[in-house]
Every structure is written in C-alpha cells, then in structure tokens.
Amino acid sequence: MAAVAAPTPTESVQCFGRKKTAVAVTHCKRGRGLIKLNGTPIELVEPEILRFKAVEPILLLGRHRFAGVDMRIRVKGGGHTSQIYAIRQSIAKALVAFYSKKEIKDLLIRYDRTLLVADPRRCEPKKFGGRGARSRFQKSYR
C-alpha cells in the first residue's frame, strides 16, 4: 500500500494572540524554520523562563513540524509576561491554521486551553471613595 501523503499546508496565514492589552500578530509561511520576534530571533528572548513559555507550542508539537515554516511575530502593548502569553497564543493559532489538522488543535487544547482561547479577564476600573476598584477609604465614626 502507498504511503499517505503529508497534508499540503496553505501558502501563508496570519493569526493574532491577546493577553490583557498585549497583542501579538504572527505571519506564518513556508520557509526554513526561522522564528523572528520583532525582527530578532526568538532564541534571544530573556529571561530564559519566559522564552520557554513563548516556544511552548513548538516544543509540544516537535521541531520537525517547524522545519518548513517561517514565522514573523510582531507584538505590542502590555507588559513582558502578557506579551509572552500573547506570543505563545498567536504561534499556536498560526500553526493550527497553517496545517489545518484537528490532531494539532486537540493536542494543544489538552495541554493548555489558553494556547488557543483568549483569557477574557480585564482590569476593573477604579471608582471614587477608595484607592482602587474595590477597596474603600477607612471609615471613622467620630
């Protein structure tokens, strides 16, 4: 029996990931396996723990899936950690869209649902009568 041909991925896809106010956009196309973040290689992301968090989808699915894929990631807004979480979400969504295989999507969701689904929590606005959204100034009776 003949070997099953690998699925032909689409030419290029563009996906975004969000966390709080950070937005990352990933352009994914056929290439040599380069992953650039704001124009620099993703291997230069510091600290190392956040870099591993950013490349989690790549480590989960295996490097062999990235041999023929180039990714250009642009990220803006938010803080360092929020940007990393937006990056990992956009990478995961781009891979699912590029290969369009259900097994990739199932594997990512089974590991961590936030890889494909955005976290809807936002910062609550401050109200009058206190220092924050919920805390109130101390009350005095005399």
N, CA and C of each residue as an Amber inpcrd file, in Angstrom:
protein
   426
   0.8390000  -1.1790000   0.0000000   0.0000000   0.0000000   0.0000000
   0.8870000   1.2470000   0.0000000   0.4580000   2.2980000  -0.6860000
   1.2490000   3.5210000  -0.8110000   1.2340000   4.3020000   0.5020000
   2.3200000   5.0280000   0.7250000   2.4190000   5.8570000   1.9310000
   1.4450000   7.0290000   1.8200000   0.9010000   7.4220000   2.9560000
  -0.0430000   8.5370000   2.9820000   0.7310000   9.8410000   2.8210000
   0.2930000  10.6740000   1.8920000   0.9750000  11.9480000   1.6430000
   0.6890000  12.9180000   2.7820000   1.6870000  13.7180000   3.1030000
   1.5210000  14.7330000   4.1480000   0.5280000  15.7810000   3.6600000
  -0.2790000  16.3420000   4.5600000  -1.2450000  17.3540000   4.1220000
  -0.5220000  18.5870000   3.5990000  -1.0290000  19.1310000   2.5160000
  -0.3960000  20.3220000   1.9550000  -0.8970000  21.5440000   2.7080000
  -0.0070000  22.2020000   3.4540000  -0.4380000  23.3770000   4.2080000
  -0.7190000  24.5520000   3.2830000  -1.5020000  25.4940000   3.7720000
  -1.8010000  26.6820000   2.9840000  -0.5290000  27.4960000   2.7790000
  -0.5720000  28.4110000   1.8190000   0.6200000  29.1900000   1.4630000
   1.1060000  30.0540000   2.6240000   0.2160000  30.8630000   3.1950000
   0.5950000  31.6760000   4.3520000  -0.6550000  32.0330000   5.1590000
  -0.4590000  32.1700000   6.4670000  -1.5620000  32.5510000   7.3500000
  -1.1030000  33.6700000   8.2740000  -2.0760000  34.4100000   8.7810000
  -1.8020000  35.4810000   9.7350000  -2.7680000  35.3110000  10.8980000
  -2.2300000  35.1320000  12.1080000  -3.0640000  34.9300000  13.2930000
  -2.6030000  35.8620000  14.4050000  -3.5170000  36.1410000  15.3410000
  -3.1760000  37.0190000  16.4530000  -3.4550000  36.3170000  17.7660000
  -2.7600000  36.7740000  18.8060000  -2.9960000  36.3050000  20.1570000
  -3.1000000  37.5050000  21.0700000  -3.9220000  37.3900000  22.1190000
  -4.1160000  38.5110000  23.0330000  -4.0110000  38.0580000  24.4710000
  -3.4690000  38.9480000  25.3110000  -3.4610000  38.7620000  26.7590000
  -3.4870000  40.1580000  27.3630000  -4.5340000  40.4670000  28.1280000
  -4.7410000  41.8100000  28.6750000  -4.6850000  42.8310000  27.5400000
  -3.7020000  43.7380000  27.5270000  -3.6300000  44.7230000  26.4420000
  -2.5330000  44.4050000  25.4350000  -1.8500000  43.2750000  25.5850000
  -0.8040000  42.8800000  24.6430000  -1.4300000  42.1580000  23.4510000
  -0.9770000  42.5200000  22.2450000  -1.4610000  41.8760000  21.0250000
  -0.2540000  41.4350000  20.2090000  -0.2210000  40.1490000  19.8370000
   0.8480000  39.6000000  19.0050000   0.2400000  39.1070000  17.6990000
   0.8610000  39.4640000  16.5710000   0.4070000  39.0210000  15.2560000
   1.5110000  38.1760000  14.6410000   1.1570000  36.9640000  14.2000000
   2.1210000  36.0340000  13.6170000   1.8050000  35.8260000  12.1440000
   2.8170000  36.0600000  11.2870000   2.7310000  35.7380000   9.8660000
   3.4750000  34.4260000   9.6800000   2.7790000  33.4140000   9.2030000
   3.3420000  32.0720000   9.0750000   3.3410000  31.6860000   7.5990000
   4.5120000  31.2970000   7.0640000   4.5990000  30.8820000   5.6620000
   5.6570000  29.8010000   5.5200000   5.6990000  29.1800000   4.3490000
   6.7110000  28.1520000   4.1110000   8.1000000  28.7720000   4.0900000
   9.0780000  28.0430000   4.6390000  10.4360000  28.5780000   4.7000000
  11.4160000  27.5600000   5.2460000  12.3640000  28.0530000   6.0740000
  13.4420000  27.1900000   6.5670000  13.3930000  26.9680000   8.0740000
  12.3450000  27.3830000   8.7510000  12.2410000  27.1550000  10.1850000
  12.6660000  28.3370000  11.0330000  12.7070000  29.5360000  10.4480000
  13.0850000  30.7350000  11.2010000  11.8860000  31.2710000  11.9760000
  12.1210000  31.6800000  13.2170000  11.0770000  32.3170000  14.0190000
  11.6540000  33.6270000  14.5410000  11.1060000  34.7400000  14.0560000
  11.6040000  36.0580000  14.4540000  10.5380000  36.8010000  15.2390000
  10.9840000  37.4480000  16.3040000  10.1050000  38.2180000  17.1800000
  10.5340000  39.6780000  17.1110000   9.6890000  40.5270000  16.5410000
  10.0160000  41.9460000  16.3170000  11.3550000  42.1050000  15.6030000
  11.6360000  41.2230000  14.6510000  12.8400000  41.3160000  13.8390000
  14.0570000  40.5990000  14.3830000  14.0250000  40.0980000  15.6120000
  15.1650000  39.3790000  16.1930000  14.7860000  37.9140000  16.4170000
  15.7570000  37.0080000  16.3770000  15.4460000  35.5850000  16.5980000
  14.8390000  35.3560000  17.9790000  13.9080000  34.4230000  18.0650000
  13.1950000  34.1620000  19.3230000  14.1270000  33.5530000  20.3670000
  15.2720000  33.0240000  19.9380000  16.2390000  32.4440000  20.8810000
  16.8800000  33.5040000  21.7720000  16.7670000  34.7820000  21.3960000
  17.3890000  35.8600000  22.1680000  16.4600000  36.4520000  23.2280000
  15.2540000  35.9060000  23.3790000  14.3070000  36.4140000  24.3800000
  14.8450000  36.1210000  25.7710000  14.8590000  37.1360000  26.6210000
  15.3040000  36.9920000  28.0060000  14.1580000  37.3830000  28.9210000
  14.0100000  36.8410000  30.0900000  14.7440000  35.7350000  30.6920000
  14.3700000  34.3910000  30.0610000  15.1640000  33.3940000  30.3820000
  15.0420000  32.0790000  29.7490000  13.6870000  31.4240000  30.0330000
  13.1530000  31.6260000  31.2360000  11.8690000  31.0090000  31.6060000
  10.7590000  31.5240000  30.6930000  10.7540000  32.8370000  30.4150000
   9.7400000  33.3960000  29.5260000   9.9390000  32.9190000  28.0910000
  11.1990000  32.7050000  27.6730000  11.4480000  32.1780000  26.3270000
  10.8470000  30.7890000  26.1810000  11.0370000  29.9240000  27.1970000
  10.4700000  28.5770000  27.1380000   8.9430000  28.6420000  27.1140000
   8.3690000  29.6180000  27.8110000   6.9160000  29.7820000  27.7950000
   6.4550000  30.1950000  26.3960000   7.2330000  31.0500000  25.7270000
   6.8620000  31.5270000  24.3930000   6.9360000  30.4110000  23.3520000
   7.9280000  29.5250000  23.4750000   8.1100000  28.4600000  22.4770000
   7.4350000  27.1570000  22.8890000   6.5740000  27.2060000  23.9020000
   5.8660000  26.0080000  24.3710000   5.1220000  25.2660000  23.2580000
   4.3590000  25.9570000  22.3830000   3.6760000  25.2200000  21.3100000
   4.6510000  24.4960000  20.3920000   5.8220000  25.0980000  20.1640000
   6.8370000  24.4850000  19.3020000   7.3800000  23.2220000  19.9540000
   7.6650000  23.2930000  21.2510000   8.1920000  22.1340000  21.9680000
   7.1390000  21.0340000  22.0710000   5.8710000  21.4070000  22.2260000
   4.7910000  20.4230000  22.3280000   4.6230000  19.6280000  21.0370000
   4.6230000  20.3370000  19.9150000   4.3480000  19.6930000  18.6340000
   5.5900000  19.0900000  18.0000000   6.7670000  19.4480000  18.4900000
   8.0040000  18.8950000  17.9470000   8.6080000  19.8010000  16.8900000
   9.9330000  19.8580000  16.8790000  10.6430000  20.7310000  15.9320000
  10.4490000  20.2970000  14.4810000  10.1270000  19.0150000  14.2410000
  10.0080000  18.5330000  12.8610000   8.8850000  19.2430000  12.1010000
   7.8830000  19.7380000  12.8140000   6.7940000  20.4650000  12.1550000
   7.2300000  21.8680000  11.7350000   8.3320000  22.3550000  12.2850000
   8.7820000  23.7200000  12.0020000   9.9040000  23.7770000  10.9780000
  10.3170000  22.6180000  10.4750000  11.4250000  22.6010000   9.5230000
  11.0850000  23.4070000   8.2700000   9.8380000  23.3910000   7.8420000
   9.4610000  24.0900000   6.6200000   8.5780000  25.2990000   6.8500000
   8.6550000  25.9030000   8.0420000   7.7720000  27.0280000   8.3730000
   8.5900000  28.2100000   8.8890000   8.3610000  29.3790000   8.3170000
   8.9350000  30.6240000   8.8350000   7.8390000  31.4070000   9.5460000
   8.1940000  32.0140000  10.6850000   7.2270000  32.8260000  11.4270000
   7.8190000  34.1890000  11.7290000   7.0460000  35.2320000  11.4120000
   7.4030000  36.5940000  11.7930000   6.3580000  37.0710000  12.7820000
   6.7920000  37.4330000  13.9920000   5.8640000  37.8150000  15.0570000
   6.0850000  39.2820000  15.4130000   4.9990000  40.0490000  15.4460000
   5.0320000  41.4360000  15.9090000   4.1810000  41.5180000  17.1620000
   4.7150000  42.1280000  18.2120000   3.9610000  42.2310000  19.4630000
   4.0570000  43.6560000  19.9920000   2.9340000  44.1590000  20.5210000
   2.9270000  45.4970000  21.1230000   1.9000000  45.5440000  22.2360000
   2.0970000  46.4810000  23.1570000   1.1800000  46.6740000  24.2730000
   1.4730000  45.7310000  25.4200000   0.9030000  46.0340000  26.5870000
   1.0370000  45.1580000  27.7500000   2.4270000  45.1520000  28.3470000
   2.6400000  44.2340000  29.2840000   3.9410000  44.0680000  29.9270000
   4.6730000  42.8670000  29.3550000   5.8250000  42.5310000  29.9490000
   6.6530000  41.4360000  29.4360000   5.9080000  40.1060000  29.4340000
   5.3240000  39.7450000  30.5610000   4.6700000  38.4450000  30.6810000
   3.4290000  38.3740000  29.7980000   2.6530000  39.4410000  29.7450000
   1.4680000  39.4570000  28.8860000   1.8600000  39.3120000  27.4230000
   2.9480000  39.9510000  27.0260000   3.4180000  39.8240000  25.6480000
   3.8170000  38.3880000  25.3400000   4.4890000  37.7180000  26.2830000
   4.8970000  36.3260000  26.0760000   3.6690000  35.4370000  25.8940000
   2.6410000  35.6400000  26.7270000   1.4280000  34.8260000  26.6140000
   0.6880000  35.1120000  25.3070000   0.7220000  36.3650000  24.8390000
   0.1190000  36.6980000  23.5460000   0.8960000  36.0410000  22.4080000
   2.2290000  36.0050000  22.5300000   3.0780000  35.3820000  21.5100000
   2.7840000  33.8940000  21.4050000   2.7340000  33.2040000  22.5650000
   2.5210000  31.7520000  22.5140000   1.1440000  31.4240000  21.9550000
   0.1530000  32.2640000  22.2440000  -1.1810000  32.0250000  21.6940000
  -1.2000000  32.2390000  20.1810000  -0.5250000  33.2850000  19.7080000
  -0.5190000  33.5460000  18.2690000   0.2590000  32.4740000  17.5120000
   1.3470000  31.9560000  18.0950000   2.1050000  30.8690000  17.4590000
   1.2270000  29.6270000  17.3370000   0.5480000  29.2680000  18.4210000
  -0.2990000  28.0710000  18.4130000  -1.4400000  28.2100000  17.4030000
  -2.0900000  29.3730000  17.3740000  -3.1970000  29.5750000  16.4410000
  -2.7100000  29.5620000  14.9940000  -1.5140000  30.1200000  14.7530000
  -0.9620000  30.1300000  13.3990000  -0.6490000  28.7150000  12.9270000
  -0.1190000  27.8830000  13.8230000   0.1880000  26.5010000  13.4390000
  -1.0740000  25.7100000  13.1190000  -2.1010000  25.8860000  13.9370000
  -3.3640000  25.1860000  13.6870000  -3.9480000  25.6270000  12.3450000
  -3.8830000  26.9310000  12.0510000  -4.4220000  27.4410000  10.7920000
  -3.5610000  27.0200000   9.5990000  -2.2360000  26.9770000   9.7840000
  -1.3210000  26.6440000   8.6880000  -1.4720000  25.1880000   8.2670000
  -1.4730000  24.2780000   9.2540000  -1.5760000  22.8530000   8.9380000
  -3.0210000  22.3810000   8.8400000  -3.9530000  23.1040000   9.4360000
  -5.3850000  22.7840000   9.4770000  -5.6430000  21.3010000   9.7550000
  -5.0520000  20.8270000  10.8680000  -5.2520000  19.4410000  11.3030000
  -5.8590000  19.4510000  12.7030000  -6.8860000  18.6230000  12.8800000
  -7.5960000  18.5730000  14.1570000  -6.7220000  17.9970000  15.2630000
  -5.8180000  17.0770000  14.9230000  -4.9800000  16.4480000  15.9560000
  -4.0470000  17.4640000  16.6180000  -3.5630000  18.4450000  15.8620000
  -2.7210000  19.5070000  16.4280000  -3.5410000  20.3380000  17.4140000
  -4.7480000  20.7110000  16.9950000  -5.6270000  21.5130000  17.8480000
  -5.9730000  20.7660000  19.1340000  -6.3050000  19.4820000  19.0150000
  -6.6620000  18.6770000  20.1920000  -5.4950000  18.5610000  21.1650000
  -4.2820000  18.3610000  20.6250000  -3.0900000  18.2360000  21.4690000
  -2.8430000  19.5200000  22.2520000  -2.9610000  20.6660000  21.5840000
  -2.7270000  21.9510000  22.2410000  -3.7880000  22.2420000  23.3000000
  -5.0440000  21.9510000  22.9940000  -6.1240000  22.2140000  23.9620000
  -6.0010000  21.2950000  25.1630000  -5.6020000  20.0370000  24.9370000
  -5.4470000  19.1050000  26.0490000  -4.3320000  19.5690000  26.9820000
  -3.2770000  20.1780000  26.4370000  -2.1670000  20.6550000  27.2680000
  -2.5560000  21.9220000  28.0220000  -3.0380000  22.9410000  27.2890000
  -3.3990000  24.2210000  27.9060000  -4.3840000  24.9440000  26.9920000
  -5.5880000  25.1760000  27.4950000  -6.6460000  25.7590000  26.6700000
  -6.3220000  27.1930000  26.2550000  -5.5530000  27.9180000  27.0740000
  -5.2420000  29.3180000  26.7440000  -4.3050000  29.4460000  25.5450000
  -3.7550000  28.3180000  25.0560000  -2.9510000  28.3780000  23.8420000
  -3.8050000  28.7570000  22.6300000  -5.0860000  28.4150000  22.6600000
  -5.9520000  28.7080000  21.5170000  -7.1260000  29.6210000  21.8550000
  -7.4790000  29.7310000  23.1380000  -8.6310000  30.5400000  23.5440000
  -8.1380000  31.6880000  24.4180000  -8.5440000  32.9120000  24.0760000
  -8.0810000  34.0950000  24.8120000  -8.6970000  34.1520000  26.2070000
  -7.9530000  34.7270000  27.1320000  -8.4050000  34.9240000  28.5080000
  -9.2210000  36.2230000  28.5520000 -10.5150000  36.1610000  28.8930000
 -11.3550000  37.3630000  28.7980000 -11.1910000  38.3540000  29.9440000
 -10.4030000  38.0280000  30.9710000 -10.3080000  38.9160000  32.1410000
  -9.6150000  40.2310000  31.7830000 -10.1670000  41.3270000  32.2710000
  -9.5940000  42.6510000  32.0530000  -9.5130000  43.3740000  33.3870000
  -8.7190000  44.4350000  33.4390000  -8.5490000  45.2190000  34.6550000
  -9.8340000  45.9970000  34.9430000 -10.2880000  45.9350000  36.1990000
 -11.5130000  46.6350000  36.5920000 -11.1890000  48.1060000  36.8560000
 -12.0120000  49.0360000  36.3560000 -11.7090000  50.4530000  36.5510000
 -11.8910000  50.9040000  38.0020000 -11.1070000  51.9060000  38.3820000
 -11.1660000  52.4660000  39.7350000 -12.4480000  53.2810000  39.9010000
 -13.0280000  53.2150000  41.1140000 -14.2020000  54.0250000  41.4410000
 -13.8350000  55.0500000  42.5140000 -14.6990000  56.0320000  42.7110000
 -14.4610000  57.0440000  43.7420000 -14.7110000  56.4410000  45.1190000
 -14.1440000  57.0900000  46.1560000 -14.3550000  56.6380000  47.5290000
 -13.3340000  55.6290000  48.0060000 -12.2920000  55.4180000  47.2480000
 -11.2680000  54.4620000  47.6540000 -10.0440000  54.5530000  46.7690000
  -9.0230000  53.7430000  47.0900000  -7.7730000  53.7970000  46.3430000
  -7.7810000  52.9140000  45.0940000  -8.7190000  51.9630000  45.0240000
  -8.7360000  51.0560000  43.8860000 -10.1460000  50.7620000  43.4200000
 -10.2900000  49.6370000  42.7120000 -11.5900000  49.2700000  42.1690000
 -12.5590000  48.8440000  43.2650000 -12.0670000  48.1170000  44.2680000
 -12.9470000  47.5940000  45.3220000 -12.6400000  48.1540000  46.7110000
 -11.3960000  48.5240000  46.9790000 -11.0510000  48.9800000  48.3330000
 -11.6620000  50.3540000  48.5990000 -12.0720000  50.5780000  49.8370000
 -12.6720000  51.8490000  50.2390000 -11.7620000  52.5260000  51.2550000
 -11.8840000  53.8520000  51.3720000 -11.1540000  54.5620000  52.4120000
 -11.7090000  54.1540000  53.7730000 -10.8590000  54.2250000  54.8090000
 -11.2700000  53.8130000  56.1480000 -12.3730000  54.7370000  56.6750000
 -13.3450000  54.1260000  57.3290000 -14.4900000  54.8690000  57.8410000
 -14.2510000  55.2450000  59.3020000 -14.6110000  56.4920000  59.6670000
 -14.4440000  56.9590000  61.0370000 -15.7940000  57.4000000  61.5870000
 -16.0910000  57.0290000  62.8280000 -17.3780000  57.3630000  63.4280000
 -17.3060000  58.6220000  64.2890000 -16.1020000  59.1040000  64.6510000
 -16.0250000  60.3130000  65.4790000 -14.8170000  61.1550000  65.1340000
